[in-house]
Amino acid sequence: MADHDPDDTTPLTDEEQALADRGAALIAAAVADPRTLAPHSLREAIERDRAKAVPARRAGWFGVARARVLAGGGVLAAAVIALVLALGGSGDGPGGPTAVQVASIGRLPATGPAPAAAPPPGPAQKASLDAEVEGLPFPDWEGKFRWVATGQRSDEAAGRSVRTVFYRNEKGATLGYSIVAGEPIGGAPAGRDVRSGPGTYRVAKADGRTTVTWTQDGHTCVIDAPSTVPDAKLVELASWANA
């Protein structure tokens, strides 16, 4: 086995640093938010793992540091998101997760391949993918906006089925588009309302992410994207799908 220099301070890549920072933010929010109702022992375990992740980023041994950062920023963050989704209740709506909890799904990795494009629509219909929730299809943004579907996943959050399709643009930015089964949910995030066409879209920002929430055909839809994607573009994507 090759020797490791204990003074090696090779920095993390930008992608790894972003992953670690995002994980730390999610962990902090989950531990601090009493609405998660996490058992005390589990909250203590999360705190211990978070404490390990922070000094690990500064550790001299590059291999150990990187492994701990990725574990603290990625695997643990995913576990915290799963915990919040399982324990979290509704906001002021008729039941189900909050929009913030749904948005967190858009930050998890895809578990399935990208859905294919649906058969060509009629002249008055928007292009869509071969993926839907209770009759509401996901949009096909590739031809119009150059956002290409890259994967999908299905989850259950607070007793509701949530399906998410992931899209990537030409600059490499990735967003998650989630549709919640059943009636519209409550718990809209704090933010501002933007009118576009006949629809109203709630735009919220937190921890380097932008979330757009709206109701379409009786379902809550949520887009979660990096804040580097302009708000106007996200609202345009949402309103095009909702036209």
N, C-alpha and C positions, 0 to 999 in steps of 0.2 A: 504494500500500500504506500502511495506517495506521501511524503511528509507535507504538512501544511504549515505555513508560516503564521504564527499567532498574531503577527503584526500586520497581516494582510488586510487592508481596508478598501479593497476594490468595491466601488459603489454599486448599488443596485441599478438595474436598468430603469428607464422611465416607466415602463409598463409594470414592473414589479413594485416600484415605489408607489405608483397609483393604486395598485391592488392592495398594498399594505395599508395605505392611508384610508382607502374606502372601507376596508375591513375594520379598521380601528374606529371609524366614525359609526359604522353600523353597530359594532359591539357596544360602544359608549351609549348610543341611543337606546339600545335594547336593555342594557343594565339600568340606565337611569330612568326609563319610562315606567311608571308604576302600572300602566295599563296592560303591560305584557303579562302581569300576574305570574311571573316565573317563580318556581319554588326557590326559597332562600338558598338552599344548597347548590342549586344549579347556577344561580346568580353569582355565588361566591366562586364557583368553578370557572365561570366566564371571566370574572375579574382576575383570577390567578393566571389564566391563559393569556389574557390581554397584557398583564404585567410582564410575562415572559417574552411576549412578542416585541415590546418596545426596546428593551436593552439588546435584544438579539439583532436588531437592525444596526446597532452600533458595535457589535462584536467584532473582534479582530479576525476570527476564523471565518473566512468567506463562505465556505460550504455550509457550516452550521448556521451562520447568520441568515443566509438566503433561505435555507429550509425552514427556519423558524418564522421568518417574515411571511413566507408563502402560507405556512400553516396558520399563523395568526391572522393574516389578512384575507385569506381565501377560504380555506376549509372551515375555520371557526365562524367566519362571517356568514357562510352559507348555512351553517347549523343554527346560528342565531336567527337568521331570516326564517328558517323552517319553524323554529320555536315560536316566533312572533305570529306567523301565519296560523299555527295550530291553536294558540291560546287566545289570540286577539279576537275581540267581538266586534260588533258593528258600531258605527258612530251614531247618528241620529236617524238612520234609515230603517228599512223593514227587516234588517238582518243581513248577516254576511260580513265580510272584511271591510276595512276602511280603504279609501283610495291609496293611502300611503302604503298600506300592506300590499295591495295589488302592485303598486309601482315597484316594490322591492323584488317582486318576481322577475321583473324585467332586467334585473342585475345579476340573475343567476345564469348559469350556462345552459345552452340548449341541450335537450336530451334526445331529440329526434331530428331527422333531416328536414330541409326546407320543403314546404308544400309546393307542389307544381302549380303552374298557372291553370286557372279554370278555362273551359272552352271559351272561345271568343264571345264577348257579350254582344247584345244588340246595340244599335246606334245610340240609344239613350241610356245605356248602362255603363258603369265604370268597370274597368278591368279588375278582376279579383283573383284570389288564389283558391286552390282546392282545399280550403280549410274554413270552418265556420263554427259558430256557437249558436245553437238554437235558431238556425236560419240566417244569422247575420254573418256574412263572409268577411274575411280579411282582405284588404285591398292589395292589388298588385301595382306597386309604385315604380317598377323598373322602367317601363316605357316612358312615363311622364316625368318622373323625378330622379331616376337613376339610383333609387334605393332598392337593393336586391335582397330578397328573402334568403336568409342563410341557415335557419333552423327553427325549431319550435319545441315547446314543452307543454305539459298539462299538469295542473296542480289542483289541490283542494285547499281553500283558505276559509277558515271559520265556517265550514259547512257548505261552501259554494265551490263549484267547479270554475276554474280559471284557465283559459287557454292563451298562450302567448306565442307570437311569431316574432322572430328577430330579423332585423334588416340592417344592411351595411351600405354606406354610400361610397362614392369614389375616393373620398379622403380617408376612408378607414374607420369612420365613426359608426358605432353600432347602437341601435335603439331597440327597446322591447315594446311591442304593441299587445296589450292584454285586453281580453273581453271576458266579462264576468257573466256567468249563467244566472238566469232568474231576473228578478226585478232590480231596478237601480239601487245602488247601495248609498249609504250615508258616509259621513266622515271625510268630506272634501277637504283637501289640504289648504292651509292659509296661503293666499296668493291674490292674484288679480283676475277678473273676468274679462275675456276678450271676445267681442262679437265678430263673427265672420259668416256672411250669408245669413241663413236662418238659425244658425247654431250659436251657442255660448260655450266658451272653453275656459276652464279654470287653469291658469298657468302659475305654477309654484316652483320655487327654487330652494335647494338645500343641499349642502355637502357636495357641491360641484355637479349636481344633477338638476335637470329641468323635467318637471312632470306636467303633462297636459291631461286633464280629465274632462269628459263630457258624456252625455247620454245620447245614444243612437238606437233607434228602433226599440226603445224600452230596455236597453242594456247599458251598463256602465262600461265605458272604454277608457283605457289609460295608456298613454305613451310615456315612457321613461327614457331619457337620453342624456348624454353628457351636455353640460352647459355651454360647451363650445359650439353646439348646433344652435343657430339663432332661434329665438322664440317665434319669430314670424314664420320661419320655415316649418317648425313643428305644428303651428296652428294651420298653416297651409296644407300640410299633409293630413291633419285630422279633418279639416273642413272639406277637403277633396273627397275623402272617404265617406263623409257624412252628407254629401250633396245629393 
